[in-house]
């Protein structure tokens, strides 16, 4: 089955070798919820050593740091589902500010850098850009980020962010893909979820053309290899319940944590990769590659080099 999400022209993503001669800018990597700085050490090293970035700085975050978010429990907005990023996430935004300053010192000839946000780090990057300004950001590239708030009124769905994604959608600048600032949103299609009850069939033979932004002119075709259709496994049902909390549906494709449909933004260059798992934790470069695994990195790193 061939389905097109949009009507813009289609072409394959260029090879890294076709990147512009403009020197690449430093990158700052923003960890996802529950992750720490060390989880991204291999990705940062690959960007510097294998792909020639002058600097790849990971914001300094430890796993215990995330317990700071419990401060939101004393905020009435948490219980009303109208929580705002500040002051609860000020600690994280401060780490981003420090990492950006470090990256610029290490080598940003024009004063601009790229932001790479993994998972929640992607929407936190948008909050940072709104609060601290985006004049020194040339690219926001997100990896498996749940950008969209969950739909309201769906039985069994509870907004896990307690209103934070609603705030981001309403208050942060919309995605764009322009020479001065580019948004690139990458999603993974590692496993299709399934409803908790019922005899849902999981189809695994699909070719997808991903929507592209106006003027971006780029899309990526991904396809699965298994041509079988099997009954939903318990794993698919379990994963589907996680997907449902994010997008309101269980029977969708995603990276095992974030549904594909939630990881894309209108106005951005939206890309999906087949077989890509959500997190560096629990990943395996051969059997379960994540967004930063070498073979997957090769497919998106050119956005940092052009």
Buried (B, 14 or more C-beta within 10 A) or exposed (E): EEEEBBEBEBEEBEEBEEBEEEEBBBBBBBBBBBBBBEBBBBBBEBBBEEBBBBBBBBBBBEEEBBEEBEBBEEBEBBEEBBBBBEEBBEBBBEBBBBBBBBBBEBBBEEEBBBBBBBBBBBBBBBBBBBBBEBEBBBBBBBBBBBBBBBEEEEEEBEBEBBBBBBBBBEEBEEBBBEEEBBBBBBBBBBBBBBBBEEEBEBBBEBEBBBBBBEEBEBBBBBEBEEEEEEEBEEEBBEBBBBBBBBBBBBBBBBBBBBBBBBBBBBBBBBBBBBBBBBBBEEBEEEEBBBBBBEEBBBBBBBBBBB
